[in-house]
Amino acid sequence: MNKFAIAILAVSCFTLTACGEEAAYGTAYTNSQSAWLTAKSQNGNAYLYRVESKGENGDGALTSLTITDGAVTQRGFKHYDDLGFRTGVTAEWTEELSDVGLHDEGAAAVTIDDLYETCQGTILNQGPDANIVFTVDERGVLQTCTYRPASCNADACAVGVKIYDLIFMSEMGR
């Protein structure tokens, strides 16, 4: 398969249930991981990403993780009464260096490499009854890798990886 056909397949297979599972799992994931490894290498393996977790009542949390030289060096957390408008902060903290991971709240202190492993090892092998969603950002880097059991139609049932924002430190002028 030529590179153009692979790119078309990767773009068209964002929702994996819409494509043949083998082609979508293999091609889209492999292309995305390759794009990630290239971007990470070009930007010194230093980046910040954010993860949102939404509650059923409109509340939710935003966790920011900073990675330097491939290690999580900072994790920040904010819980909002209204996640959509980012109002009503009810909890907020920042962990740095050896303190990263002390709080139970917030997204796990992991790198995007770890998120790729979770995607491949836990999400993409859920089988034909799971509603699997795999999306990438404009660079081709993992954005969403989730599944929802067939018995649940609500987005709140989705399990997996959802990156809200990814910024390389080189893009921030650091």
C-alpha positions in Angstrom: 0.0 0.0 0.0 1.5 3.4 -0.9 1.9 6.2 1.6 -1.0 8.2 0.1 -3.4 5.3 0.5 -2.2 4.7 4.1 -2.8 8.4 4.9 -6.3 8.2 3.4 -7.0 5.1 5.5 -5.7 6.7 8.7 -7.9 9.8 8.1 -11.0 7.9 7.3 -10.6 5.4 10.1 -11.0 7.8 13.1 -13.9 5.7 14.4 -12.6 2.2 14.1 -16.0 0.5 14.0 -16.6 2.2 10.7 -13.6 0.5 9.1 -12.3 -3.1 8.9 -10.8 -3.6 12.4 -7.6 -5.2 11.3 -6.8 -2.4 8.8 -7.8 0.4 11.2 -6.0 -1.1 14.3 -2.8 -1.8 12.4 -2.5 1.1 10.0 -4.0 4.0 11.9 -2.3 3.1 15.1 1.1 2.5 13.5 0.9 5.7 11.4 0.0 7.7 14.5 2.7 6.2 16.7 5.3 6.9 13.9 4.0 10.5 13.7 4.4 10.8 17.5 7.9 9.4 17.6 9.0 11.8 14.9 7.4 14.8 16.6 8.8 13.9 20.0 12.3 13.5 18.5 12.1 16.8 16.7 11.0 18.6 19.8 13.4 17.2 22.4 10.9 14.9 24.2 9.7 17.9 26.2 5.9 18.7 26.1 2.8 19.5 28.0 -0.5 17.8 27.5 -3.9 18.1 29.2 -6.6 15.6 30.0 -10.2 16.4 30.7 -12.5 14.2 32.8 -16.2 15.1 32.7 -18.8 14.4 35.3 -22.4 13.6 34.7 -23.6 17.0 36.1 -21.5 19.3 34.0 -18.7 19.4 36.5 -15.2 18.0 35.7 -11.5 18.3 36.0 -8.6 19.3 33.9 -5.2 17.7 34.5 -2.0 19.2 33.0 1.1 17.1 32.7 4.6 18.4 31.8 7.2 16.0 30.5 10.8 16.9 30.3 13.4 14.5 28.8 10.8 11.8 28.8 9.8 12.0 32.5 6.7 13.6 34.1 8.1 16.6 36.0 4.9 18.4 36.8 1.2 17.6 37.2 -1.5 20.2 37.8 -5.2 19.7 38.6 -8.3 21.8 38.7 -11.8 20.7 39.4 -14.6 22.9 38.1 -18.3 23.1 39.0 -18.9 23.8 35.3 -16.2 22.3 33.1 -17.6 23.7 29.9 -17.2 27.3 31.0 -14.2 26.6 33.4 -16.0 28.3 36.3 -16.4 27.4 40.0 -12.9 26.0 40.9 -13.5 23.6 43.8 -10.1 22.0 44.0 -6.7 22.9 42.6 -3.1 21.7 43.2 0.3 21.3 41.4 2.8 18.6 42.0 6.4 19.0 41.0 9.3 16.5 40.5 9.4 14.0 43.3 5.9 15.0 44.5 4.3 14.0 41.2 1.7 11.3 41.9 1.0 12.3 45.5 -2.7 13.2 44.9 -5.3 10.6 44.0 -7.3 13.0 41.9 -6.5 13.8 38.3 -5.2 11.9 35.4 -2.3 9.4 35.9 1.2 10.9 35.8 2.2 9.2 32.5 3.9 10.1 29.2 2.2 10.0 25.8 4.3 6.9 25.1 2.5 5.3 28.0 -0.8 6.4 26.6 0.0 4.7 23.3 0.8 1.5 25.2 -2.6 1.7 27.0 -4.3 2.4 23.7 -2.8 -0.6 22.0 -2.8 -3.0 24.9 -6.1 -2.2 26.6 -8.4 -0.3 24.2 -7.9 -1.6 20.7 -8.3 -5.2 21.6 -11.8 -4.9 23.1 -13.4 -6.8 20.4 -16.3 -6.2 18.0 -19.0 -5.4 20.6 -17.1 -2.4 21.9 -17.6 1.0 20.3 -13.9 2.0 19.8 -12.9 5.5 18.8 -9.4 6.4 17.6 -8.6 9.9 16.5 -5.4 11.8 15.9 -4.6 15.6 15.8 -3.5 17.6 12.8 0.0 16.2 13.3 -1.2 12.6 13.2 -0.6 12.2 17.0 -2.9 10.3 19.2 -5.9 12.4 20.5 -8.5 9.8 21.4 -8.4 6.1 22.0 -11.5 5.0 23.9 -14.1 2.3 24.0 -17.6 2.1 25.2 -19.2 -1.2 26.1 -22.1 -2.1 23.8 -24.4 -2.1 26.8 -23.9 1.7 27.3 -24.8 4.5 24.9 -23.6 7.4 27.1 -20.3 9.1 26.5 -19.8 8.9 30.3 -19.2 5.2 29.8 -16.1 5.8 27.6 -12.9 4.3 28.9 -9.4 5.1 27.6 -7.2 7.9 26.5 -8.4 11.4 25.5 -5.7 14.1 25.1 -7.3 17.6 25.3 -4.2 19.5 24.2 -0.6 18.8 23.3 2.0 21.5 23.2 5.7 20.9 22.7 8.0 23.1 24.8 9.8 24.2 21.6 6.5 25.7 20.4 6.3 27.7 23.7 9.7 29.3 23.2 11.4 27.2 25.8 
